[in-house]
Amino acid sequence: MKTIQVYGSGCKNCTVTAERFANVAQEMGQQVQIEKVTSLEAIMKAGIMKTPGVGIDGEVKHTGSVPSIDLVRELLSQDAIA
């Protein structure tokens, strides 16, 4: 099971990002655990300068915007291959 970290304050964009990953993963038949990382210290430690940020299993994959559905599919597919 993959762990998806959504870095941000908990704003609407962060919520949409988390929902998008959950929905796409379900469509793809993947099980994921979504972690919402709201601690400013943890966000900075991860190197996130613009939120929302997304990490997969602790590796930052995207920052600064809500990722498109196509990008979410790509990220989940790349991670499945790796």
N, C-alpha and C positions, 0 to 999 in steps of 0.2 A: 504494500500500500504506500502510495506517495503522500508526502506531507507538503501542502501548499501553504506558504506563509504570505499573508497579505499585510504589508506594512503601511500604516497610516493611522490617522487620528480617529477613524471610525466614521468618517464623513460618507456622504451618499456615494461618491466615486469608489470608496473602499468597499462599501457594501455591495455595489453592483459588480465590482471585480470578483469578490468572493462568490457571489451567486453565479456569475458567468463560469467560473472554473468548476463549481459544483455541477451545474447543468450540463456543460460540455463533457465533463468526465463521465457523467451518468450516460449520456448519449453514446459515448465511446466504449462503454462497458468497463470503465476503470473505477477502482475504488480509491478515493482520496480522503485525506483528513485536512480540513481547512483550519489554519491557525491565524487568528487576527492579532497582529503584533502592534500594539498601540503605545508602548513605552518609547518615549522620545530617545532615551538612551540606547535602547535596542535598535531602533530605526537608524540612528547615527552610526552605531557600531557596525551595522550591515552595509553602511556606505550609501544609504538611500538619501539623495538630496532633494528629490521631488516625489511626492506621493500621488497616487498609490504606487507601491512597489510590490513586486511579486518574486517570491523565491520558491524553488522546488527542491525539497530535501536540503534546505539551507543554502542553496546557491542562487544568488540574485539573477533573475532572468529578464526582468522588465521594470522600468520605472517611469514615472511622470505622467501617466495617463491610464485610462481604463483600456485594457487591451481588447482588440477586436476579437470577435468569435473565431475568425480564421487564425489569428495569432495564438489564441488559447489552444486551439486544436493542434497547431504546429508545435507549441511548447510541450504539450502533453505527449504528442507522438514522438518528438525528439527524445524526450526523457525515457519513453518506453523502449527505444532502441538502445540507448546508452547503457 
